[in-house]
């Protein structure tokens, strides 16, 4: 299969490493529907690779690699998406073995 790779800002990457942030949000849009869905079902990935920005290929300190656990669709309000609630893919991040 394949990997889903997501680049995130440093503050969110750090929160994921400490376990404070357990979901990464992506706005429901044609681009993310195509990446995360196959027809009406979730697309299968082997691993979720989260990077702090866009690190060099050999900089493993800026990568989190975990098994892919899918997503849920939620409505959230977040400063990056504006003041109104928006529909997002809440991609699950599980750092526990």
TORKETI-759128 format. One line per 2 residues: number of its first residue (from 1); for each residue z, y, x of N, C-alpha, C, O. Coordinates in pm, 1 decimal, decimal comma, padded with zeros to 6 digits, m for minus. Atoms other than C-alpha are relative to their C-alpha. Layout:
BEGIN
NUM) Z:Y:X:Z:Y:X:Z:Y:X:Z:Y:X ~ ...
REM end
This chain:
BEGIN
1) 00000,0:m00117,8:00083,7:00000,0:00000,0:00000,0:00000,0:00124,2:00088,3:m00048,9:00121,5:00201,2 ~ 00006,6:m00125,8:m00073,6:00048,4:00358,0:00109,3:00133,2:00074,3:m00007,3:00227,8:00031,3:m00073,2
3) m00119,5:m00083,1:m00006,2:00304,4:00627,6:00177,8:m00024,5:00130,6:m00074,3:m00136,2:00182,3:m00076,7 ~ 00003,4:m00133,5:00058,8:00382,3:00944,0:m00015,6:00072,8:00091,3:00096,6:00190,9:00071,2:00124,7
5) m00059,9:m00092,2:m00095,8:00445,4:01227,1:00227,5:00016,6:00137,1:m00063,8:m00076,7:00191,8:m00122,4 ~ m00032,0:m00130,9:00055,2:00615,5:01549,9:00121,2:00057,1:00088,5:00109,4:00149,3:00048,0:00180,2
7) m00056,0:m00099,1:m00091,9:00675,5:01856,3:00336,7:00091,7:00091,1:m00080,9:00054,8:00137,6:m00188,7 ~ m00095,6:m00085,9:00069,2:00982,8:02058,6:00239,6:00055,5:00103,7:00096,8:00045,0:00088,6:00218,5
9) m00064,5:m00103,1:m00081,5:01161,7:02370,1:00362,6:00125,8:m00057,2:00064,5:00185,6:m00152,3:00014,1 ~ m00114,5:00047,5:m00076,3:01440,8:02325,1:00615,6:00128,4:m00010,8:m00079,9:00202,5:m00107,8:m00064,1
11) m00123,9:00001,7:00077,7:01721,1:02409,8:00372,7:00005,2:m00122,1:m00091,8:00111,8:m00181,1:m00109,8 ~ 00003,8:00116,5:00088,0:01609,3:02132,7:00134,9:00005,6:m00129,2:00080,5:00069,7:m00225,7:00038,7
13) m00004,0:00116,7:m00088,0:01552,3:01884,5:00418,3:00144,4:m00028,7:00041,6:00189,6:m00143,1:00035,7 ~ m00139,6:00016,2:m00042,3:01908,0:01943,4:00544,0:00086,6:m00051,4:m00115,0:00172,6:m00136,9:m00094,2
15) m00076,4:00045,2:00116,8:02048,8:01898,3:00191,6:m00030,0:m00146,2:m00032,8:00058,6:m00218,2:m00079,0 ~ 00034,1:00140,5:00022,1:01862,4:01567,0:00159,7:00071,5:m00088,4:00101,7:00123,2:m00194,4:00066,4
17) m00065,5:00079,1:m00104,5:02002,4:01442,6:00491,3:00148,7:m00018,7:m00027,2:00203,9:m00124,4:00003,3 ~ m00143,3:00010,7:00029,0:02359,3:01512,9:00378,7:00027,2:m00067,9:m00134,0:00142,6:m00095,8:m00166,5
19) m00016,6:00064,8:00129,3:02299,1:01353,5:00037,8:00025,7:00095,8:m00115,0:00045,6:00051,8:m00228,2 ~ m00021,2:m00099,0:00106,6:02346,0:01678,8:m00157,2:m00118,8:00006,7:m00095,3:m00101,3:00027,3:m00215,4
21) 00122,6:m00008,8:00080,3:01985,6:01677,1:m00280,2:m00057,3:m00140,6:m00012,7:m00093,9:m00202,3:00087,2 ~ 00045,6:00137,5:00021,6:01875,0:01348,8:m00437,0:m00133,9:m00007,3:m00073,5:m00183,2:m00116,2:m00102,9
23) 00131,9:m00005,5:00063,2:01550,7:01463,1:m00603,2:m00079,9:00113,7:00062,0:m00024,8:00217,9:00097,6 ~ 00090,9:m00106,4:m00043,8:01251,0:01661,8:m00485,1:m00093,5:00027,9:m00117,0:m00149,0:m00064,7:m00176,1
25) 00076,5:m00038,1:00118,5:01063,9:01854,7:m00753,7:m00140,7:00044,2:00036,0:m00162,3:00118,6:00131,6 ~ 00138,0:m00044,6:m00009,5:00690,1:01895,6:m00787,5:m00046,4:00031,1:m00141,4:m00029,0:m00049,2:m00233,0
27) 00046,8:m00046,2:00130,0:00538,1:02089,7:m01075,1:m00104,6:m00096,5:m00055,8:m00193,4:m00140,9:00016,8 ~ 00102,0:00083,8:00063,1:00342,1:01877,4:m01321,8:m00128,1:00082,3:m00006,9:m00136,1:00181,6:m00079,2
29) 00129,2:m00068,6:m00008,4:m00014,3:01985,4:m01244,1:m00105,8:m00107,0:00023,2:m00071,4:m00219,9:00058,3 ~ 00103,7:00100,5:m00025,6:m00351,3:01810,0:m01213,9:00010,6:m00061,0:00140,4:m00010,2:m00181,2:00157,3
31) m00011,9:00050,7:m00137,3:m00296,7:01780,1:m00836,2:00108,9:m00107,1:00010,4:00084,7:m00215,1:00064,3 ~ m00110,8:00095,1:m00012,2:00043,1:01607,6:m00865,2:m00014,3:m00116,5:m00096,2:00032,6:m00226,2:m00066,0
33) 00028,1:00112,8:00089,7:m00062,0:01398,4:m01165,1:m00089,1:m00099,7:00072,2:m00065,5:m00220,3:00065,3 ~ 00091,2:00087,4:m00073,7:m00344,1:01260,3:m00950,4:00071,1:m00072,8:00113,9:00041,5:m00189,4:00140,3
35) m00071,2:00061,4:m00113,0:m00109,5:01192,3:m00656,3:00105,9:m00100,3:m00044,3:00130,1:m00198,8:00025,5 ~ m00114,3:00081,7:00039,4:00174,3:01033,5:m00854,5:m00028,1:m00099,1:m00112,2:00053,3:m00187,6:m00138,6
37) 00029,3:00087,6:00112,6:00002,3:00860,9:m01145,4:m00135,3:m00067,5:00017,4:m00226,3:m00015,0:00081,6 ~ 00125,7:00072,9:00006,7:m00268,4:00602,9:m01194,1:m00020,4:m00033,4:m00147,5:00042,4:m00124,9:m00200,8
39) 00012,0:00013,1:00144,7:m00388,1:00630,7:m01550,6:00126,2:00054,1:m00064,4:00163,5:00169,2:m00041,9 ~ m00124,6:m00042,0:00064,9:m00071,1:00643,6:m01760,5:00123,1:m00061,3:00066,3:00234,0:m00050,5:00013,9
41) m00111,6:00064,4:m00069,1:00144,3:00453,6:m01509,9:00027,2:00068,2:00133,2:m00057,9:00139,0:00187,1 ~ m00034,6:m00054,4:m00130,7:00326,9:00553,2:m01193,9:m00080,7:m00070,6:00108,0:m00098,3:m00192,4:00105,2
43) 00069,3:00054,9:m00115,7:00128,7:00506,0:m00876,2:00105,4:m00064,1:00090,9:00215,6:m00011,1:00104,7 ~ m00093,8:00069,2:m00088,0:00294,7:00260,2:m00636,0:m00018,8:00043,1:00144,5:m00130,6:00045,7:00196,0
45) m00002,4:m00030,7:m00142,6:00388,1:00367,5:m00285,1:00103,9:m00089,8:00064,7:00200,1:m00131,1:m00000,1 ~ m00098,9:00078,4:m00073,6:00571,9:00169,1:m00019,8:00116,2:00087,0:00045,2:00232,8:00051,9:00027,3
47) m00103,0:m00084,8:m00059,2:00757,4:00455,4:00143,7:m00017,9:00145,0:m00042,9:m00127,7:00189,6:m00076,3 ~ m00001,1:m00144,5:00019,3:00852,6:00816,9:00083,6:00033,2:00060,4:00135,9:00137,2:00029,8:00194,1
49) m00021,6:m00066,4:m00128,1:00819,8:01028,6:00397,4:00017,0:00148,5:m00028,0:m00073,7:00215,1:m00077,9 ~ m00030,0:m00141,3:00021,5:00985,1:01368,6:00381,2:00008,1:00065,2:00136,3:00078,9:00017,0:00224,8
51) m00001,6:m00069,1:m00128,6:00922,1:01612,9:00663,3:00056,0:00140,1:m00016,1:00040,1:00205,2:m00119,4 ~ m00049,3:m00138,5:m00006,2:01093,2:01934,9:00759,1:m00117,2:00084,3:00047,0:m00146,1:00091,1:00166,4
53) 00122,1:m00074,1:m00032,8:00786,7:02157,4:00744,2:m00109,2:m00097,2:00041,7:m00127,7:m00202,2:m00019,9 ~ 00109,5:00082,4:m00050,8:00495,7:02014,2:00942,5:00025,7:m00028,6:00147,7:m00031,0:00037,3:00234,9
55) m00038,0:00026,6:m00138,9:00645,9:01859,2:01257,6:m00110,6:m00070,9:00077,9:m00206,0:m00123,4:00020,5 ~ 00090,2:00078,3:m00084,2:00461,0:01710,2:01551,7:00017,9:m00147,2:m00035,2:00125,3:m00189,0:m00078,7
57) 00000,5:00140,9:00038,4:00374,3:01345,5:01497,0:00116,6:m00079,1:00060,1:00170,5:m00168,7:m00004,8 ~ m00104,7:00077,2:m00067,6:00634,5:01221,7:01748,1:00140,7:00057,7:m00018,2:00235,0:00006,9:00042,3
59) m00131,2:m00061,0:00022,1:00923,0:01444,0:01627,1:00069,3:m00068,5:m00118,3:00060,5:m00022,5:m00232,1 ~ m00063,4:00079,4:00104,9:01123,9:01186,5:01432,9:00125,2:00065,8:m00057,0:00172,2:00025,8:m00163,5
61) m00119,9:m00067,5:00050,1:01424,2:01419,8:01394,5:m00030,2:00083,0:m00124,8:00061,5:00121,7:m00197,4 ~ 00038,9:m00080,6:00115,9:01229,7:01610,2:01129,3:m00068,9:m00084,5:m00106,7:m00150,4:m00034,5:m00184,2
63) 00056,9:00092,4:00098,6:01138,2:01304,1:00921,1:00110,1:m00082,9:m00063,9:00203,1:m00128,1:00002,9 ~ m00082,9:00095,2:00073,5:01319,0:01107,4:00655,6:m00097,2:m00101,8:m00057,8:m00192,4:m00065,2:m00126,8
65) 00086,3:00106,4:00051,9:01159,3:00771,7:00573,9:00087,6:m00095,4:m00080,5:00179,9:m00156,6:m00026,8 ~ m00076,9:00085,9:00090,6:01294,1:00578,7:00274,5:m00096,8:m00075,8:m00090,4:m00211,8:m00034,8:m00106,0
67) 00084,9:00066,8:00098,7:01158,1:00325,5:00025,5:m00028,5:00094,2:m00117,0:00057,2:00173,2:m00156,5 ~ 00037,6:m00083,5:00114,2:00972,3:00493,8:m00259,8:00063,1:m00057,7:m00125,9:00047,1:m00176,2:m00155,2
69) m00069,7:00044,0:00121,5:01177,2:00476,5:m00582,2:m00053,6:00065,1:m00126,6:00012,5:00061,1:m00230,4 ~ 00060,4:m00056,9:00119,3:00945,8:00657,7:m00821,9:00052,4:00138,5:m00034,0:00108,4:00208,5:00050,4
71) m00036,9:m00133,8:00045,8:01015,7:00967,4:m01027,3:00035,6:m00004,0:m00147,3:00011,1:m00103,0:m00216,3 ~ m00021,8:m00024,9:00142,1:01130,9:01096,9:m01363,3:m00066,4:00133,1:m00032,1:m00080,4:00218,5:00055,5
73) 00052,5:m00129,8:00042,4:00971,8:01377,3:m01560,4:00114,2:00074,8:m00067,5:00178,8:00023,3:m00158,8 ~ m00110,2:m00080,9:00050,3:01220,1:01656,3:m01631,3:m00047,5:00142,1:m00026,3:m00153,4:00184,0:00020,4
75) 00018,9:m00143,7:00016,9:01234,1:02014,3:m01749,7:00114,1:00068,0:00073,7:00231,0:00039,4:00047,8 ~ m00102,7:m00068,3:m00078,3:01417,1:02241,1:m01505,4:m00030,7:00149,2:00008,5:m00143,1:00192,8:m00016,5
77) 00016,5:m00140,7:m00035,0:01470,9:02607,0:m01426,5:00035,7:00010,9:00147,0:00144,0:m00030,7:00188,2 ~ m00022,1:m00011,0:m00144,4:01438,1:02684,8:m01055,7:m00063,8:00128,6:00049,0:m00169,1:00169,8:00000,2
79) 00047,5:m00129,4:m00050,3:01391,6:03005,6:m00859,5:m00143,6:m00004,5:00051,6:m00214,5:00095,7:00042,9 ~ 00136,0:00008,7:m00053,6:01067,9:02879,7:m00701,4:m00106,9:m00012,2:m00108,6:m00225,0:00011,4:m00083,2
81) 00095,3:00016,8:00108,9:00908,2:02813,7:m01040,3:00006,4:00113,2:m00101,9:m00066,6:00110,5:m00200,9 ~ m00012,1:m00112,0:00092,1:01011,6:03137,4:m01212,4:00117,7:m00016,4:m00094,7:00192,1:m00114,1:m00085,6
83) m00119,6:m00001,0:00085,5:01266,3:03218,3:m01484,4:m00004,6:m00097,4:m00118,0:00099,5:m00128,8:m00175,6 ~ 00012,2:00087,3:00116,6:01132,4:02986,2:m01755,0:00008,9:m00146,9:00040,4:m00027,9:m00182,4:00152,3
85) m00002,0:00143,6:m00028,9:01192,3:02608,9:m01776,7:m00142,6:m00052,0:00019,4:m00235,2:m00010,4:m00050,3 ~ 00130,7:00059,6:m00027,7:00903,3:02406,3:m01634,5:00013,5:m00151,9:00005,4:00121,5:m00205,6:00030,2
87) 00005,3:00145,4:m00005,0:00800,5:02041,9:m01647,7:m00031,6:m00041,6:00143,7:m00128,6:00005,7:00202,9 ~ 00017,0:00041,0:m00139,1:00835,6:01869,4:m01309,2:00008,3:m00151,6:00013,8:00063,3:m00221,4:m00071,3
89) m00026,3:00135,3:m00046,2:00813,5:01534,2:m01138,8:00125,1:00008,9:00086,2:00125,4:00081,8:00185,4 ~ m00122,3:00005,0:m00080,7:01166,1:01466,9:m01006,4:m00007,5:m00128,5:00082,6:00029,5:m00236,0:00035,5
91) 00020,7:00115,2:m00087,7:01089,8:01235,9:m00713,4:00135,1:m00042,2:00056,5:00206,2:00039,0:00115,7 ~ m00131,4:00051,4:m00038,6:01391,4:01015,6:m00636,6:00009,0:m00020,5:00150,8:m00081,5:m00075,5:00213,4
93) m00025,4:00015,6:m00143,1:01537,5:01025,3:m00285,9:00129,3:m00078,5:00013,9:00236,6:m00028,8:m00020,6 ~ m00118,2:00084,4:m00015,2:01775,3:00740,6:m00206,6:00017,5:m00033,9:00147,0:m00054,9:m00117,8:00200,5
95) m00024,1:00025,0:m00142,0:01912,9:00746,6:00148,4:00093,1:m00117,9:00023,2:00113,6:m00158,3:00137,7 ~ m00089,7:00114,6:m00014,6:02152,4:00458,3:00080,0:m00082,0:m00126,1:00023,8:m00186,0:m00144,7:m00039,5
97) 00075,3:00124,5:m00028,0:02040,5:00120,4:00222,7:m00001,4:m00095,0:m00117,0:m00060,3:m00202,7:m00108,3
REM end
